[in-house]
Amino acid sequence: MQPDVLSVIKYRVVDTLVGAGLSYIAMLWLWPTWEYVDIKESVAKSVKANKDFLCQISLIYQEKGVIPTSYILARKEVF
């Protein structure tokens, strides 16, 4: 009814390390080029979306009025 605490901890640590090692090996072997293929396109889209969003913020501060729909759409694209 009362297991040896050190034995239980040892098995849990060993199981955790084995699981982490297996998942790392699987990640390297199964999907080695997951983000590498589209990284340039993703960065370019992100930079363009941020640029458009900052332009919309600039327009809001210059015009000081109701927030336009273009700002909302630009914010949506950034996030």
C-alpha positions in Angstrom: 0.0 0.0 0.0 3.0 2.4 0.6 5.3 2.3 -2.4 8.9 3.4 -2.2 8.9 7.1 -3.1 12.4 7.1 -4.7 11.5 4.1 -6.9 8.3 5.9 -8.2 10.2 9.1 -8.8 13.0 7.2 -10.7 10.5 5.5 -13.0 8.7 8.8 -13.7 11.9 10.7 -14.5 13.1 7.8 -16.8 9.8 7.7 -18.6 9.8 11.5 -19.1 13.3 11.5 -20.5 12.5 8.5 -22.8 9.3 10.2 -24.0 11.1 13.5 -24.6 13.9 11.8 -26.5 11.4 9.9 -28.7 9.4 13.0 -29.5 12.6 14.9 -30.4 13.8 12.2 -32.7 10.3 11.9 -34.3 10.2 15.7 -34.8 13.6 15.7 -36.6 12.8 12.6 -38.7 9.2 13.2 -39.7 9.0 16.9 -40.4 12.5 18.2 -41.1 11.5 21.0 -43.5 8.2 22.1 -42.0 8.8 25.8 -41.7 11.9 26.1 -43.8 10.0 25.8 -47.1 7.8 28.8 -46.5 9.9 31.0 -44.2 10.8 33.7 -46.8 7.2 34.1 -47.8 5.9 34.1 -44.2 8.4 36.8 -43.2 7.6 38.9 -46.3 3.9 38.7 -45.6 4.5 39.6 -41.9 6.6 42.6 -42.8 4.0 43.9 -45.3 1.1 43.4 -42.8 3.0 45.3 -40.1 3.9 48.1 -42.5 0.2 48.4 -43.6 -0.9 48.4 -39.9 1.6 51.1 -38.9 0.4 53.2 -41.8 -3.2 52.9 -40.6 -2.2 53.9 -37.1 -0.5 56.9 -38.5 -3.6 57.9 -40.4 -5.8 57.5 -37.3 -3.5 59.9 -35.4 -3.4 62.4 -38.2 -7.2 62.4 -38.9 -8.5 62.0 -35.2 -11.9 60.6 -36.0 -13.8 57.4 -36.1 -11.7 54.3 -36.6 -12.0 53.2 -40.2 -12.6 49.7 -41.4 -9.3 49.6 -43.1 -7.6 49.9 -39.7 -9.6 46.9 -38.3 -8.7 44.8 -41.4 -5.0 45.7 -41.2 -5.0 44.8 -37.5 -6.6 41.5 -38.3 -3.9 40.7 -40.8 -1.1 41.5 -38.4 -2.5 39.3 -35.7 
